[in-house]
Amino acid sequence: MSQAKDLPIAARVIAGVPLLQAGLERAALAVGLRVADGDETAAIGLRSPNTGPTQAAIDVCADADHVTITLTAVPDSKTWFRLLALLRELLDVGS
């Protein structure tokens, strides 16, 4: 159990085209998220607008000039901080 607790927060990344998939994965990795494998449950779903919802507790839909977030549960503080970092990365906000 402690091994799973030490893993970075998982993000399910789904995009309609390979280049966009790679860009969203890079953004997730850049902020310390782990890209979820296969059927693994992810706390954050990161997707392009041309794909359906990710079924994650936090669904993040990003396009060229805005980000939409849908919550189905209130995330813990560690997940909130990763989400804020992801938003800054996606929206290219300098520190």
Buried (B, 14 or more C-beta within 10 A) or exposed (E): EEEEEEEBBBBBBBBEEEEBBEBBBEBBBEBEBBBBEEEEEBBBBBBBEEBEEBEBBBBBBBEEEEEEEEEEEEBEEEBEBBBEBBBBBBEEEEE
